[in-house]
């Protein structure tokens, strides 16, 4: 069983993805890692000192409790929240206040977040607490880990967070599960009820089944559990992981489409790209040349071959010799600057989200002074604006990949723009009857159009809350939710282009092989063979959604990605 040790300082994206989605062992069985706090025995650093989040949490908690005893007025600890910041809560009522805070904040609506998002959010919250600055109790951190490790996952509706003060409402639903609040649902492991059933069930009943005691919150903890854009972060980190893969598959789709039309490599020439002074374009151009290196289809000689569908076209003169091909369409030759800009947006968003993994995002936060005493500082570390901007930027960028992919797919469906591919990439067994991939392109057009609606930047809006005390909110959770949808739609669009390009290659394979120009590039050939191992060429019309799902499944695995690395 794999284990992740939280220190608050070095949790990685790879670990977050494993925490969210689990992993498969050598036997193919699926597991989730065990997650624990560092305790001074693990995670030895280069100075041979082991991190001890457990001791750090306890020390800061003791410091906070000392300030409460000393009579300090601390926001959210012995005051109300939001516009009620001026309401002083007597020390004897602080515990009771926690019981009011959580149900009042459970106001999410809509479908539940995917379980993987909730799993990631739970552990990201604990990792933030591991820095010590939140001054949460150790038992509260350990209760969240107990829920995670036992497989008790809160059901959290998706809609209702404005991204400030963090993801208040969705995190309140997590807290409601921790305290066993009636009305809150959770998921349990399959074997806790029946082997093959996992449905939302009341947390009160679930805790009895699992023999887990609910948590009783201490001072500050209700607000501490809910302050931080943690669901925005969880959504964004999973999107960053998936977007990085999508970028590689976009490059592959473009390369396969270029192979299908016998495209030109001049647009990727380092001399040409170098004088643009654009790092992203240079990166993509180099990548494309590596993918098609060794191709015999992307040569001047291959472009002069007269394919059957080109006979009689205006491209050929009376002596049946082709007129020179001067330039491919923008969607092919301008791929480096377009995709290069997407890479640059991705690198920016990736840094923002990775930096947030090990950040302290609560309010207030507790600091130790030089004399050994402690003080609580209130601020806005919970605000989702940095994450929301990055998510909006990335979703707009990813849409460009889908948009240009759809344009290439469309070009492949017409003989006039594909340089001789059969119309609609239809199979040749029943030429007059086959529809080919025409309607699949309708679907990609629909997905691209939906993306355009989702790409409206959410962070440009702000609606004041809490009687104007919390007057500028980020809407970051909406940004991250829409990013996830744009990403999924874009995966589908690029999968469809890969299908289309593979079909185009298959339809001209025999004719080009006769002329000695059938060989694909080393990496495009490896990818093409993997695709064909699960998806034979389409000679006659068939249910295309089945083929589409097969390509998406390939993209979800590692074999195709490894072939083009």
Secondary structure by P-SEA (a helix, b strand, c coil): cbbbbbccccccaaaaaaaabbbbccccbbbbccccccccccccccccbbbbaaaaaaaaaaaaaaaaaaccccccccccccccccccccccaaaaaaaaaaaaacccccccccaaaaaaaaaaaaaaaccccccccaaaaaaaaaaaaaccccccccccccccccaaaaaaaaaaaaacccccccccccccccccccccccaaaaaaaacbbbbbbccaaaaaacccaaaaaaaaaaaaaaaaaaaaaaaaaaaaaaaaaccccccccaaaaaacccaaaaaaaaaaaaaacccccccccccccccccccccccccccccccccccccccccaaaaaaaaaaaaaaaaaaaaaaaccccccccbbbbccccbbbbbbcccccaaaaaaaaaaaaaaaaaaaaaaaaaaaaaacccccccccccccccccccccccaaaaaaaaaaaaaaaaaaccccccbbbbccccccccccaaaaaaaaaaaaaaaaaaaaaaaaaaaaaaaaaaaaaaaaaccccccaaaaaaaaaaaacccccccccaaaaaaaaaaaaaaccaaaaaac
